[in-house]
Amino acid sequence: MEPSQPALAPIKHSLQTLRDVVQDRMREAIIAGHFSPGERLVERTLCDQLGVSRTVIRETIRYLEAEGLVETQAHRGPIIARMDWAQASQIYDIRKQLESAAAAAFAVNHTPAHAKTLRQALSKLKAASKADDRTRLFKATTGFYAAIFDGAGHTVAWEIVQRLNGRISRLRVMTLATSDRHRPGLSHMTGISEAVLSRDAAAARVAVEAHIDDAAAIAKTVLTEQDQS
């Protein structure tokens, strides 16, 4: 018997396509932990809760499967993908390579317009942290990195990061839930911003690597404990 969960709120009309709205709603629910890892996604239940057709739900599940948030098992159908340290460590390694390279390139190549965009993104990140709004914080964090990759001119690398963004956000939920950090995440992001805006490519790389190493150490502890329980 599947564990009971609060019903998802029905979808309201939006300027986005219905499929996009459902995808965003489902992604946010998975990242926030509304569904447990390994929990089966029942199409009929999701149709009733969200007020959309089975076709839209199936399209959404396929999209989330491509993002690595959902997996399909024989005889069970779609379930919430489980995350282990072997997978997480690869994600952190990819992040470290792509984000450190982007930060270094931003430091060398950014224009005044790019600098202004990054400062605005950092301000939004600080406001979201102060408001203690997790969804807003994730969007602001994504905006911060989008500004760096854009200023670096690393558009293909940003496409790769976006494909991983759902799983990255799941890991962020995990690391935000613990106070066992050498430095708060916002402090790391501020350090990254200061390094790139001062055009210090070496310091930018170091700042990014420190941030990711800190988050990875926490995730490893949490995921290892989960695997052993």
C-alpha positions, -999 to +999 in steps of 0.1 A: +000+000+000+014+034-010+020+059+018-007+087+019+003+122+009-015+155+009-032+161-024-015+183-049-033+216-056-053+217-089-037+236-118-049+271-126-048+287-160-014+303-169+004+319-198+026+288-198+014+257-217-005+233-195+023+207-200+049+232-188+028+241-157+024+204-148+060+197-153+070+226-130+045+216-104+056+179-104+093+189-104+089+212-075+069+185-056+096+159-061+124+183-051+105+194-020+101+158-009+063+156-014+070+121-028+093+097-012+122+081-032+109+048-047+072+059-044+051+049-073+034+076-094-002+066-101-015+083-132-051+083-122-044+099-088-023+126-104-049+133-130-075+138-103-053+159-080-040+182-108-072+183-129-054+173-161-056+145-187-037+113-186-019+123-217-005+154-200+006+133-170+023+107-192+042+135-211+052+150-178+065+116-165+085+111-196+100+146-193+109+141-156+124+107-164+147+124-189+158+147-161+166+118-138+138+125-113+116+096-123+125+061-133+103+033-147+105-002-132+091-034-146+058-044-131+056-012-110+057+016-136+070+051-129+085+057-095+104+086-079+141+080-087+163+071-058+196+090-053+228+074-039+263+087-034+277+071-065+253+092-086+256+123-065+294+123-066+293+123-104+269+153-103+292+172-080+322+164-102+304+177-133+293+208-114+329+215-102+343+213-137+316+233-155+310+259-128+346+266-120+354+270-157+324+293-162+334+314-132+370+318-144+358+327-179+333+352-165+361+368-145+381+374-177+353+381-202+324+398-184+310+432-195+295+459-173+260+446-183+270+411-171+283+424-139+251+443-133+230+411-140+252+391-115+248+417-088+211+417-093+210+379-091+230+379-059+206+405-044+177+382-053+195+352-037+201+372-005+164+382-004+153+346-009+176+334+018+163+360+042+127+351+034+134+314+041+114+304+009+129+272-005+113+274-039+123+310-043+158+302-031+162+275-057+150+298-085+173+325-073+203+301-072+195+290-107+194+327-117+228+333-101+245+305-120+226+314-152+242+349-150+277+335-146+274+310-175+259+337-197+287+362-189+312+334-195+297+326-229+294+289-218+260+283-234+265+246-241+278+239-206+247+257-192+224+234-212+241+204-195+237+220-161+200+226-168+195+190-176+209+181-142+191+209-124+163+188-109+188+164-093+210+193-083+180+208-065+172+175-047+208+175-034+204+212-023+173+202-003+195+176+014+223+200+022+201+228+033+185+206+058+217+203+079+237+229+097+269+209+094+286+232+069+319+249+070+303+280+056+267+289+047+258+285+011+251+322+007+286+331+020+301+308-007+280+325-034+290+359-022+326+349-023+322+336-059+306+368-069+333+390-054+360+369-071+345+370-106+336+407-104+372+415-094+384+396-125+404+372-104+400+339-124+421+319-100+402+330-069+369+324-088+379+287-094+389+283-058+356+298-045+335+275-067+355+244-057+352+252-020+315+257-023+309+224-041+333+205-019+314+217+011+280+207-003+294+173-015+308+164+019+274+169+035+256+150+008+280+121+011+273+118+048+235+120+044+233+096+015+257+071+031+236+071+062+205+065+041+221+036+023+231+020+056+197+024+072 
